[in-house]
Amino acid sequence: MNRYVIANWKMNVPPEGIGGYMDVLENAPAGDAQVVVAPPFLYIPELVKKARRIAVGAQNCGDRKSGAFTGEVSAAMLRDAGAWFAIVGHSERRGVYGEGDELVGRRMALAVENGLTAVLCIGEDLSVRDAGLPRVTEHLSSQVRAVAQAADARPGGVVIAYEPVWAIGTGRNASGAMVAETVAQIRSAVTQFWPASRATTPILYGGSVTPDNVGDLVANGNIDGFLVGGASLDSRKFLAIYDGLVGRK
């Protein structure tokens, strides 16, 4: 299964509670895409207990195997808690907490080494987007190159999530055609820096995804799924996004 719809709860719990949320997802008809739910670290074991078809992920993972790193959670610990995925390099980690490509690369490498699928987030801000596609291509390619170097170019077990930061909570939306154009540049960068992985690395879209824009993105975006933020806190909205990907009315 190489299509994914990933719920990133961030520092939230759905209003309907964990049990009610998981019941809606687990009782929905199965489709040909994997559903992943990434709660705050604390709730991973609780989701694992309730998950049958749903995979559980983490919103980050440590960049060291173990040691005196207060506040970090290692990839091995996440796997031991039952997680199968780990988001790394999310735009909020980069923008709010200043995480750079080298750090993200170390996190990604350890996630893969410990049996997790790393969801590598890359993207550009408004100044880069407004500078035109060549500048966007240069920026995204540099992110892929830097992370590949930091992770010793190990491509296995990686899903890429394209996050146009300028389209997240700003009122500006990326059309399917714009996303397809950018995804083509990302695939080109993957071919250059992770040549063995080009055909097997899924690319998701993660820029303010809602049930309203999912149709255009699926039809025209050339993507393999979604990384969903705010809309993922409502199980019905999240399920509608999943249905849009798998072609279910």
Secondary structure, DSSP 8 states (H G I E B T S, - for coil): ---EEEEE--S---TTHHHHHHHHHHHS---SSEEEEE--GGGHHHHHHH-SS-EEEES---SSSSSS-TT---HHHHHHHT--EEEES-HHHHHHH---HHHHHHHHHHHHHTT-EEEEEE---HHHHHT-HHHHHHHHHHHHHHHHHHTTT--TTEEEEE--GGGSSSS----HHHHHHHHHHHHHHHHHHSGGGTTT--EEE-SS--TTTHHHHHHHS--SEEEESGGGGSHHHHHHHHHHHHT--
